C-alpha cells in the first residue's frame, strides 16, 4: 500500500499562515504613511481595518455552506491568488484611482478574500493530515502567523531604514511573493479528507448544537483580544514614544508577534499535557493585566511592555479555541472551522473598531492622528473581550463537569 507524503501540503499550510499575516499586518505598518500621503483620517483607518475583517467574515459565512461543494484545492489556490492581487493592488490602486481611499478599499477587499479563505481552509486541511497530537499540531501551524507578523514588522523596519517613505509600494510587491510561493506548492499538494466532511453537517444542525453559541462567542472574544492590540501596536509605539517608523515597528508589532509565536510554539511542544480550558482562563486573565498596563501606565515604556507582553497572553486563544471546538464537536468538519472563523473575524472587526471609536471620541477632530489619551482609553475598553473569554471558559468547565444527557 502506497504511503502518501504530506510534507508538501504541510509546507503550503505553514506558508499560507504567513500569507495571512502579511495580508492582515502590512497595511497597519503603513497607517501613518497613508495619513501623510493620501490624507486618510483616523476614522477611515478604522474603516479599513473593519473592511478587511467584514470581508473575511462574509467569506467565512459563505464557506460554511459552499466550501465542501466547491472543493478544497480550488479554494486554496483562489485564496493565494486573491491575497497576491490584494497586495499588488495596495501598491497600485491608490495611485491610479481618482480617490486614493477607494483604491485602498479595493485592495483591502481583494486581500481580505484571500485571507478569509486561508482562515477557513488551512486549519481543517492540517487537521485532516495524519498527526499524533492534533491540538499541538494546530498551535504549531498558527505560530507561523506570528512569525509572519514578526517578519512583516522586521521587513518594514529594514525597508524604511534603507528606503525613503515614498518607496513603500515596493514593500507591498515584495509581500506578494509569499502567496505566489504557496500557490505553487498547492498546485501539486496531496489532500486528505476531514472526517466530518464525509457527510457535511447542515447549518441548522451546527448552530443548533447547544455548545456552538458559547464556542462562537469565545472565538469572537479571542479574535478581538488579539487584534485590538496587534492592529494598533505600531501606531502606539510611534506616537507614544516619538520614535522613528522603523524602531516603532520593532518595539510594537514585532515584539508582540514574537511573544505570541513563542506561546504557540511552546504549546506545539507541550500541547498534550495542557488543560486547554484552564490555560485559556489563565491566558485571558493575564491579557486583562497587559491591557491595563498598556492603558493606565504613565510611563510610555511600561505601556509598550504591556503591548508586547499581551502577545504571550493571546497566543493560545485562537488555535486553542479551534482545537477545543474540534474536540467538543468532532462531527463539525470544515463547516465548523468556517463558522469559528466567522466568529473570530467578528471579534477582529469589533475589537479594533471599539478601540478606534473610543479613541476618536476622546480626541475628536484630529486629522493627524489619535493622541495618547485617546488610544489609551480605546485600549482600556478592549479589556471587555478577555473578560468574556474568562466567563466562557468557566461555563465550559461547568458543562464539562455536568454534561447534559
C-alpha positions as CSV (number, residue, x, y, z in Angstrom):
1,X,0.0,0.0,0.0
2,X,1.4,3.4,-1.1
3,X,2.0,5.8,1.8
4,X,1.1,9.4,1.0
5,X,3.7,12.0,1.8
6,X,2.0,15.2,3.1
7,X,5.2,17.3,3.6
8,X,4.3,19.5,0.6
9,X,0.8,20.1,2.0
10,X,2.2,21.0,5.4
11,X,4.7,23.4,3.9
12,X,1.9,25.0,1.9
13,X,-0.2,25.4,5.0
14,X,2.6,26.9,7.0
15,X,3.3,29.4,4.2
16,X,-0.4,30.2,3.9
17,X,-0.5,31.4,7.5
18,X,2.5,33.6,6.8
19,X,0.4,35.0,3.8
20,X,-2.5,35.7,6.2
21,X,-0.1,37.6,8.5
22,X,1.1,39.7,5.6
23,X,-2.4,40.5,4.4
24,X,-3.6,41.5,7.9
25,X,-0.5,43.3,9.1
26,X,1.2,45.0,6.2
27,X,-1.4,47.8,5.9
28,X,-1.2,48.7,9.6
29,X,2.5,49.2,9.2
30,X,1.6,51.9,6.7
31,X,-1.3,53.7,8.5
32,X,0.8,56.8,9.2
33,X,2.1,56.7,5.6
34,X,-1.5,56.7,4.3
35,X,-2.3,59.6,6.5
36,X,0.6,61.7,5.3
37,X,0.5,60.7,1.6
38,X,-3.3,60.4,1.0
39,X,-4.8,62.4,3.9
40,X,-6.6,59.4,5.3
41,X,-8.2,60.3,8.6
42,X,-8.1,58.1,11.7
43,X,-11.8,57.2,11.3
44,X,-11.1,56.0,7.7
45,X,-8.1,54.0,9.0
46,X,-10.6,52.3,11.4
47,X,-12.9,51.8,8.5
48,X,-10.1,50.0,6.5
49,X,-9.5,47.7,9.5
50,X,-13.2,46.9,9.7
51,X,-13.5,46.4,5.9
52,X,-10.7,43.8,6.0
53,X,-12.4,41.8,8.6
54,X,-16.0,42.3,7.4
55,X,-14.9,40.9,4.0
56,X,-13.3,38.0,5.8
57,X,-16.5,37.5,7.7
58,X,-18.5,37.4,4.5
59,X,-16.1,34.8,3.1
60,X,-16.4,32.8,6.3
61,X,-20.2,32.8,6.2
62,X,-20.3,31.7,2.5
63,X,-17.7,29.0,3.2
64,X,-19.9,27.4,5.9
65,X,-22.3,26.4,3.1
66,X,-20.3,26.1,0.0
67,X,-16.7,25.1,0.8
68,X,-17.3,21.4,0.7
69,X,-19.2,21.7,-2.6
70,X,-16.6,23.8,-4.5
71,X,-13.6,21.7,-3.4
72,X,-10.6,22.4,-1.1
73,X,-7.9,22.5,-3.7
74,X,-9.7,25.1,-5.9
75,X,-10.4,27.3,-3.0
76,X,-6.9,27.0,-1.6
77,X,-5.5,28.2,-5.0
78,X,-8.0,31.0,-5.1
79,X,-7.0,32.2,-1.6
80,X,-3.4,32.6,-2.6
81,X,-4.3,34.3,-5.9
82,X,-6.6,36.9,-4.2
83,X,-4.0,37.6,-1.5
84,X,-1.3,38.3,-4.1
85,X,-3.7,40.6,-6.1
86,X,-4.7,42.4,-2.9
87,X,-1.0,43.1,-2.0
88,X,-0.2,44.2,-5.5
89,X,-3.3,46.4,-5.6
90,X,-2.3,48.1,-2.4
91,X,0.8,49.4,-4.2
92,X,-1.0,50.3,-7.4
93,X,-4.7,51.2,-6.9
94,X,-4.4,54.3,-4.6
95,X,-2.1,55.9,-7.1
96,X,-4.1,55.2,-10.3
97,X,-7.6,55.8,-9.0
98,X,-9.1,59.3,-8.6
99,X,-9.9,58.6,-5.0
100,X,-6.9,57.0,-3.2
101,X,-9.1,55.8,-0.3
102,X,-11.3,53.9,-2.8
103,X,-8.1,52.3,-4.1
104,X,-7.1,51.3,-0.6
105,X,-10.6,49.8,-0.1
106,X,-10.4,47.8,-3.3
107,X,-7.0,46.3,-2.4
108,X,-8.2,45.6,1.1
109,X,-11.2,43.7,-0.1
110,X,-9.1,41.5,-2.5
111,X,-6.6,40.7,0.1
112,X,-9.3,40.0,2.7
113,X,-11.0,37.5,0.4
114,X,-7.7,35.6,0.2
115,X,-7.1,35.9,4.0
116,X,-10.6,34.8,4.7
117,X,-10.3,31.7,2.5
118,X,-7.0,30.9,4.1
119,X,-8.5,31.2,7.6
120,X,-11.4,28.8,6.6
121,X,-9.4,26.2,4.7
122,X,-5.9,25.8,6.1
123,X,-6.8,24.7,9.7
124,X,-9.1,21.9,8.6
125,X,-6.6,20.9,5.8
126,X,-3.9,20.4,8.5
127,X,-6.4,18.9,10.9
128,X,-7.1,16.2,8.3
129,X,-3.5,15.2,7.9
130,X,-2.1,12.3,10.0
131,X,-0.8,13.6,13.3
132,X,-0.3,12.2,16.8
133,X,-1.4,15.3,18.7
134,X,-3.9,17.4,16.7
135,X,-4.0,20.3,19.2
136,X,-0.2,20.7,19.3
137,X,-0.1,20.5,15.5
138,X,-2.7,23.2,15.2
139,X,-0.9,25.5,17.6
140,X,2.4,25.0,15.7
141,X,0.6,25.9,12.5
142,X,-0.8,29.1,14.0
143,X,2.7,30.0,15.2
144,X,3.6,30.7,11.6
145,X,1.1,33.5,11.6
146,X,3.1,35.0,14.4
147,X,6.4,34.5,12.6
148,X,4.8,36.1,9.5
149,X,3.6,39.0,11.6
150,X,7.1,39.5,13.1
151,X,8.6,39.1,9.6
152,X,6.3,41.9,8.3
153,X,7.4,44.2,11.1
154,X,11.1,43.4,10.6
155,X,10.8,43.7,6.8
156,X,9.0,47.1,7.2
157,X,11.6,48.3,9.6
158,X,14.5,47.3,7.4
159,X,12.8,48.7,4.3
160,X,12.1,52.1,5.8
161,X,15.6,52.3,7.2
162,X,17.1,51.8,3.7
163,X,14.5,53.4,1.5
164,X,12.5,56.7,1.5
165,X,8.9,56.6,2.7
166,X,7.6,57.2,-0.8
167,X,9.0,53.8,-1.9
168,X,6.5,51.9,0.2
169,X,4.7,50.4,-2.8
170,X,7.7,48.2,-3.4
171,X,7.2,46.7,0.1
172,X,3.7,45.5,-0.9
173,X,5.0,44.0,-4.2
174,X,7.7,42.1,-2.2
175,X,4.9,40.8,0.1
176,X,3.0,39.4,-2.9
177,X,5.8,36.9,-3.5
178,X,4.7,34.9,-0.4
179,X,1.3,33.9,-1.7
180,X,2.8,33.2,-5.0
181,X,5.1,30.5,-3.3
182,X,2.1,28.9,-1.5
183,X,0.1,28.9,-4.8
184,X,2.9,26.8,-6.5
185,X,3.0,24.4,-3.6
186,X,-0.8,23.8,-3.5
187,X,-0.9,23.0,-7.2
188,X,0.5,19.5,-6.6
189,X,0.0,19.0,-2.9
190,X,-2.0,15.9,-1.8
191,X,-5.1,16.4,0.4
192,X,-6.8,14.2,2.9
193,X,-10.5,14.3,3.9
194,X,-11.6,15.7,7.2
195,X,-13.9,13.1,9.0
196,X,-16.8,15.5,9.4
197,X,-16.8,16.2,5.6
198,X,-17.8,12.7,4.6
199,X,-21.4,13.7,5.5
200,X,-21.3,17.6,5.7
201,X,-23.2,18.9,8.7
202,X,-26.2,21.2,8.0
203,X,-26.0,24.8,9.2
204,X,-29.2,24.2,11.2
205,X,-27.7,21.2,13.0
206,X,-24.4,23.1,13.5
207,X,-26.0,26.2,15.0
208,X,-28.5,24.0,16.9
209,X,-25.7,22.3,18.9
210,X,-26.0,23.6,22.5
211,X,-22.3,24.2,22.7
212,X,-21.9,26.1,19.4
213,X,-23.2,29.6,20.6
214,X,-20.7,29.6,23.5
215,X,-17.8,28.4,21.3
216,X,-18.7,31.1,18.8
217,X,-18.8,33.9,21.3
218,X,-15.5,32.7,22.9
219,X,-13.9,32.6,19.4
220,X,-15.1,36.2,18.8
221,X,-13.6,37.3,22.1
222,X,-10.3,35.5,21.2
223,X,-10.0,37.4,17.9
224,X,-10.9,40.7,19.5
225,X,-8.4,40.3,22.3
226,X,-5.6,39.6,19.8
227,X,-6.3,42.0,17.0
228,X,-7.3,45.0,19.2
229,X,-3.7,45.2,20.3
230,X,-2.0,43.9,17.2
231,X,-3.6,46.5,14.9
232,X,-2.6,49.5,17.0
233,X,0.8,48.4,18.3
234,X,2.9,50.2,15.6
235,X,0.8,53.4,15.9
236,X,1.1,53.2,19.7
237,X,4.8,52.9,19.6
238,X,5.4,55.7,17.2
239,X,3.1,58.2,18.8
240,X,3.7,57.3,22.4
241,X,7.5,57.1,22.3
242,X,8.1,59.6,19.5
243,X,10.4,57.0,17.8
244,X,11.1,56.5,14.1
245,X,8.9,54.3,11.9
246,X,11.5,51.5,11.8
247,X,12.0,51.5,15.6
248,X,8.3,51.8,16.2
249,X,7.7,48.6,14.2
250,X,10.3,46.7,16.1
251,X,9.2,47.9,19.6
252,X,5.5,47.5,18.8
253,X,4.1,44.8,16.5
254,X,7.3,42.8,16.1
255,X,7.7,42.3,19.8
256,X,4.0,41.5,20.1
257,X,4.2,38.9,17.3
258,X,7.3,37.2,18.7
259,X,5.8,36.9,22.1
260,X,2.6,35.4,20.5
261,X,4.7,33.0,18.4
262,X,6.7,31.8,21.5
263,X,3.4,30.9,23.2
264,X,2.1,29.0,20.2
265,X,5.4,27.2,19.6
266,X,5.5,26.2,23.3
267,X,2.0,24.8,23.1
268,X,3.0,23.0,19.9
269,X,5.5,21.1,22.1
270,X,3.5,20.8,25.3
271,X,0.0,20.5,23.9
272,X,-0.9,17.0,25.1
273,X,-0.1,17.8,28.7
274,X,-2.0,21.1,28.9
275,X,-5.6,21.5,30.1
276,X,-7.0,23.8,27.4
277,X,-9.9,25.3,29.3
278,X,-7.7,26.1,32.3
279,X,-5.0,27.5,30.0
280,X,-7.5,29.7,28.2
281,X,-8.7,31.1,31.6
282,X,-5.2,31.9,32.7
283,X,-4.3,33.5,29.4
284,X,-7.4,35.7,29.4
285,X,-6.7,36.9,32.9
286,X,-3.1,37.8,32.1
287,X,-4.4,39.5,28.9
288,X,-6.6,41.8,31.1
289,X,-3.5,42.7,33.1
290,X,-1.5,43.5,29.9
291,X,-4.2,45.8,28.5
292,X,-4.5,47.6,31.9
293,X,-0.7,48.1,32.0
294,X,-0.7,49.5,28.4
295,X,-3.7,51.7,29.0
296,X,-3.1,53.0,32.6
297,X,0.7,53.3,32.9
298,X,2.0,56.9,32.7
299,X,5.4,55.6,31.6
300,X,5.5,55.1,27.8
301,X,8.0,52.3,28.0
302,X,5.9,50.4,30.6
303,X,2.9,50.9,28.3
304,X,4.9,49.4,25.5
305,X,5.9,46.4,27.7
306,X,2.1,45.8,28.2
307,X,1.6,45.8,24.4
308,X,4.5,43.3,23.8
309,X,3.6,41.0,26.7
310,X,0.0,40.9,25.5
311,X,1.4,38.7,22.7
312,X,2.2,36.0,25.3
313,X,-1.3,36.1,26.6
314,X,-3.3,35.9,23.4
315,X,-1.0,33.4,21.6
316,X,-3.1,30.4,22.8
317,X,-6.5,31.8,22.3
318,X,-7.2,31.4,18.6
319,X,-5.6,27.9,18.0
320,X,-6.7,26.8,21.4
321,X,-10.3,27.6,20.7
322,X,-10.1,25.8,17.3
323,X,-8.7,22.6,18.9
324,X,-11.1,22.7,21.8
325,X,-14.1,23.2,19.5
326,X,-13.0,20.4,17.1
327,X,-12.6,18.1,20.2
328,X,-16.1,19.0,21.6
329,X,-17.8,18.9,18.1
330,X,-15.9,16.3,16.0
331,X,-18.8,16.0,13.6
332,X,-18.4,19.6,12.5
333,X,-15.9,19.2,9.7
334,X,-14.9,22.2,7.5
335,X,-18.3,23.9,8.3
336,X,-17.3,24.1,12.0
337,X,-14.0,25.7,11.1
338,X,-15.6,28.1,8.8
339,X,-18.2,29.1,11.4
340,X,-15.5,29.5,14.0
341,X,-13.5,31.7,11.6
342,X,-16.6,33.8,11.2
343,X,-16.7,34.2,15.0
344,X,-13.1,35.1,15.1
345,X,-13.4,37.6,12.4
346,X,-16.4,39.1,14.1
347,X,-14.2,39.8,17.1
348,X,-11.4,41.0,14.8
349,X,-13.9,43.6,13.4
350,X,-15.5,44.7,16.6
351,X,-12.3,44.9,18.7
352,X,-10.2,47.4,16.7
353,X,-13.4,49.3,15.8
354,X,-14.2,49.7,19.5
355,X,-10.7,50.9,20.2
356,X,-10.7,53.5,17.4
357,X,-14.3,54.6,18.2
358,X,-13.4,55.2,21.9
359,X,-10.1,56.8,21.0
360,X,-11.8,59.1,18.4
361,X,-14.4,60.1,20.9
362,X,-11.7,61.4,23.3
363,X,-9.6,63.1,20.5
364,X,-12.4,64.2,18.2
365,X,-11.4,66.0,15.0
366,X,-7.7,65.1,15.0
367,X,-6.7,64.6,11.3
368,X,-3.1,63.9,12.1
369,X,-3.8,61.1,14.5
370,X,-5.0,59.8,17.8
371,X,-3.4,61.2,20.9
372,X,-2.1,59.0,23.7
373,X,-5.0,59.7,26.0
374,X,-7.4,58.7,23.2
375,X,-5.6,55.5,22.3
376,X,-5.1,54.5,26.0
377,X,-8.9,55.0,26.5
378,X,-9.5,52.8,23.5
379,X,-7.2,50.1,24.7
380,X,-8.8,50.2,28.2
381,X,-12.2,49.4,26.7
382,X,-10.8,46.3,25.0
383,X,-10.4,44.5,28.3
384,X,-14.1,43.6,27.8
385,X,-13.0,40.8,25.4
386,X,-10.6,38.7,27.5
387,X,-13.2,39.1,30.4
388,X,-15.8,37.5,28.1
389,X,-13.3,34.7,27.4
390,X,-12.8,34.1,31.1
391,X,-16.6,33.8,31.6
392,X,-16.9,31.5,28.6
393,X,-14.1,29.2,29.9
394,X,-15.8,28.9,33.3
395,X,-19.1,27.9,31.5
396,X,-17.2,25.3,29.5
397,X,-15.7,23.9,32.7
398,X,-19.2,23.7,34.3
399,X,-20.5,21.9,31.2
400,X,-17.6,19.5,31.2
401,X,-18.3,18.6,34.9
402,X,-22.0,18.4,34.4
403,X,-22.8,17.3,30.9
404,X,-26.4,17.1,29.9
405,X,-27.7,13.6,29.0
